[in-house]
């Protein structure tokens, strides 16, 4: 990571968020960063690492965690549940981490969090939105994002109120995250009087969606909602356009918040007009300006979950420093009782480890292959 992160403006923010860390670094504590570092969704793992490494440098410069320097340890789960469990066990048993920023895919986060819970390791996921993550009574499991049942409401309402969808096809990738979010969106659509004309699953890794596109066409759908990730969303929207469904609106979720969507779709012309839900763009917040500026000066655009990972590591450090202990259970108790100032603004959690305030909004991709938060929504 570039040494530019040690500049004064960046350190000022770090000092404000380190929450009582000692000014003398004496030893090391390890924080795991777990997610898809390889495979189809590796762009999200890169976002996690960029954010966490930058946060660690800033926090270390301000004193670290209870006087100890943070060392970031990567764990590659490739968004595969079995691999996630192996990664979790390695981080706990071999690396002796005291906290984890991760995982990304909910299907990986759910089983991995059981390992962390058994070991008393504090875990904050920047991006896993399935409700199951925090509904199992695991005391040291937190999110830095919202939940599917919150995101699905925003998506469903937008389809009804703004897109004026009458015939909506709801597609999912059969994974914990994608299906959970598609189900939540379908539930909200039905509650608003728009029962989906099609609810269908596809398989992760699949590339030929001709039969699915034909089925969508047969329903007369005017909106397609996809719950899943960019490796499948890109080819699906491209094939819809190539097979004549050019006027059917396409909406997805925070699983496509990466420029890799353009690559998987085969070009910006295919993602032009695509809608997606995601938290309000943290790059636009006053609290993130110094950090965003430093990222950009280093040649990296902190898109997607970069700042979510940064804020997650800030929260971990704040919990340990606030509790004056490196034990996960004590830090978890402190976090549930105290708000934390982060690069994404002040964050506070309820007894389950969910954020007390969720800020999902709608974005749209343009012909240049970039996404922008929509300012006017009903």
C-alpha angles and dihedrals in degrees: 000000000000119000087229086089088076094066120124098254091052093046092052090060091044092053091050092052102038089082105212102336117163117256092228120074109208109165142351135277120188125227119189122222108199130185144093103323090162134026133045094325098044092121088073091050089052090052090051093050096046092051097043095045092051092048092048092053092050095045092046090052088055095049107287125233114334089332095312128112119246116236114193116220119194123221119191113207096162086215089286116133097215091048089048091057090049090050092049092051091049093049091050102039103031106024096034094217119186094202142013134215101204173301118238111197111059090223087062097039095055098059095034091053089060088061092050092046092053090051096045092242117154113235130190119182116206094197118015108113106172109119091229090073092073102021097079099076096249103159099206100045118105141166132220089196138054130263135262092246088058096042092046091057091053092048094046094048092048092051091051101037104034108019090038090218115187101169112036126181112203115203128182137184094233090244126123092255101039098042093042092054094043090051091050091050093047089050092053092046090052091048088054092052099260108112110194114255090212135020110185139159131220129192125254111250092027115132107176111075098163094120091047092049089051090052091049090051092051091059094055090232116184094189131035118199117196124196107198146059136308099260088069100026093060098054091041095055092043093053091047089055094043092049095053105268092119096136096048109105116233122209130178141159147255089297090082097051095123137087086239086082088076091053095048090047092052098242146358092267090071097051094045107122096012113144127212140174122233138143117285107287105272090201088072095056121104089228092061100046098097093046094045090049091053092049091051092047088055089054098255126116108215096222130162114353099357095104091038088061091044091052091045092057090046089054093049091051091046091052095051093043093045092050090043086225138096092217113115097219093054093045090049091054090050093050092051090053100041136049118231129217109228140167085266094053129263114336129194131181136212126225092279094054094254122133112261090222125040120193108193115166136165127263132188131211118226139207091271091061095251130121127225133189110249113238101200117055131153 
